């Protein structure tokens, strides 16, 4: 390892450690730590102080962090507990967002604002469920009716664009990409079937014994599953994020409740304690803040895209959840599911690599995503109301309430 890489790693680690302290200092406003990770990344990166830079090693850690982010998103999601209604409404809402997003993309293409209607359209339909989940969990709404709807909408808002990127933006034709995606789904379902089967007592005992030893065998097996499905996705010319997300869901299926409880802190230590913060800090380091500051047009597009997130991703919630949530909570859900960032980085990078997106649009989209992480969660949870931040909140809370009699 070169001296420059060592310095960069130290600075990145410093930024990752300082970010939650900043969040804690401003806990009254409940600003997520991820925002400070991005801002500190910008500050220490080549665009401002130039204390740290990226190279092959740092980029590799960042990619691992992105994979862990999607793995944890898949791991936290229990599709069975979400219920058919939440999943159905989530899919319906995302399809409406997709139509609206592609419509906006076509307008941008016709007016010369964008070079690709598809890239812009997909970027506007994303939801940062991996960023929202820790906030949902911390506020105790994960297992409420509102929480189930939000998690389902966020899951589809992250999984849907990944699938669309895989099929529509792959190197091969969409037909070939669809067949490859189908092959991956069959492979993932096969793994899920094996994971759901009853575990042999000897295997359970072996895993239990090694969980508290230096070998940490269960953790190594989980990392093997992640690497295996990422490799499978990459081999099929699919987005590796699809493999990481599927790995999270399969591992969740494989663990019994007691095993999941024992494993969760270990997985969170690797993900949220190490690799995921590295990804966000490095993403901040790669943000072209000078280009944004030097271009009034780019600043204007940041505001434009921030508004379009609400229109394309948030507005459908007012109609899709009619009859299931009160107007106030539908508005809160719409604002929250408009939060975007990780996939914006992926989609804009694809656009830059393929020359289908201008740098000013890429910078503006990521800038709007950063603002959405700052503004939308705080606004959304404020709209939802503090009285329902825990399961069993009763009337006026976020649990199952008749929308006809709900005061909100």
Secondary structure, 3 states (H helix, E strand, C coil): CCHHHHHHHHHHHHHHHHHHHHHHHCHHHCCCHHHHHHHHHHHHCCCCCCCCCCCHHHHHHHHHHHHHHHHHHHHHCCHHHHCHHHHHHHHHHHHHHHHHHHHHHHHHHHHCCCCCHHHHHHHCCCCCHHHHHHHHHHCCCCCCHHHHHHHHHHHHHHHHHHHHHHHHCCCCCHHHHHHHHHHHHHHHHHHHHHHHCCCCHHHHHHHHHHHCCCCCHHHHHHHHHHHHHHHHHHHCCCCHHHHHHHHHHHHHHHCCHHHHHHHHHHHHHHHHHHHHHHHHHHHHHCCCHHHHHHCHHHHHHHHHHHHHHHHHHHCHHHHHCECCECHHHHHHHHHHHCCCCHHHHHHHHHHHHCCCCCHHHHHHHHHHHHHHHHHHHHHHHHHHCHHHCCCCCCCCCCCCCCCCCCCC
